[in-house]
Amino acid sequence: QVQLVESGGGLVQAGESLRLSCAASGNIFSINDMGWYRQAPGKQRELVATITRGGSTNYADSVKGRFTISRDNAKSTLYLQMNSLKPEDTAVYYCNAVHLVGIHYWGQGTQVTVSS
């Protein structure tokens, strides 16, 4: 069992920045890869960025160059630094953790709203 709690969402203007955090607890030593997903109104959930246990990262084309995913394994915390935010980034952002055997865990989500 893994618990994930996101924080850091809020309301910002276009061009500003936010940093999301995801604190993991429980059986944290079973976590392999982690990632951020988002779901905008009327749309399906989409992958934003992923990071492996060793720190290798991947990004959706829409956020590459603006967002940075990182993790502090010692603190069992995942981060998403979001710069140059656009209104199209408005969504609920979810933290994801993948168990060593492939089970996915999800946080409750945090709202990010970007005004023009």
N, C-alpha and C positions, 0 to 999 in steps of 0.2 A: 504494500500500500504506500502510495506517494501522494502527498498533498501539495498543491501549488496555489500560491496567493499572489496575484498581480497588484501592482500599485503604480502610481505616477501619471495616470491619465488625467485629462482635463480639457479645458477650452483655451485655445490659442489662436492667434491671427496667422494668416499665411506668411511664410518666411521665418517664423519662429521655431523654437526647438522644444522637445520634451524628451525625457528619459524614463522609460518604463522599467520596472523591476519585477522579478518573479522569484519569490522565496520558496524553496522546496524543503519539505520536511518528510519524515517518515523513513521509509527504506531508501534513503538517498544513494546508497552505494549500489543499488540496482539500476540507476539511471545511466543510460548510454548517451543518446543524442537528445538535444533539446531544440525548440524552435518557437517562433512567433507566427501566429495566424491572425487574420482579421476577417470580419464580416461586416460589410456595409449594408445599409437598408436596401432591401429588395434584391440582394445579391447573395451568392453562395460564399461560404467560407473559403478563403484563399491563403496559400502559403506566402509569408512575408520573408522569412529568413530562417535558416537552420545553422546549428553549430554542433560539431561532434565533441566527444569527451576530450579529445586532444586539441580542439580549437580550430579545426577546419570549418570554413563558413561558406554558405551559399545564399544568394539573394534573388528575390523576384526582380525582373527587369525594371519594374515600375519604381522600385525603391533603391536600386543599386546606385551608389555614389552619394546618397543622402542619408541612408540608415546604416547603423553599425550594430551588429549583434556581438555580444561577448558573454563570458561566463566566468564566475569566480568559484571554482570547484571547492576551495577551502570553506567558503561561506555558503555553498549550495544555492547560489543566486545567479539568475539569468538576467541580462540587461538588453534593452534595445534603445540605443541613442538615435533619435529622430531629428534630423536637421532639415532646414528648408522645407518645412511642412506645407502641403498643398491642401486645398479643400477636398480633393479626391482621396486624401488619406483618412478622412473621417470614417470611423468604423469602431466596432468593439474589437479590441485586441485580446487574444487568448494566448496564454503560455501553454506549451506542450512539452511533455517529457516522455521519452520512449524507454521502456523497461528493456533489460538485456535480452529477454525472450520475445520482444516485439509488442508488448502491451502499451497502449497509449494512455497517458494521464493528462487531464486538462484542468486549468484554473477556471475561475468564475468569470473572467473577462474584466477589462477596464475600458471605459469609454474615452475615445479621443475625438475631439471635435475641432475642426480647423475652419475658421471663418475667413472670408475673402476681404 
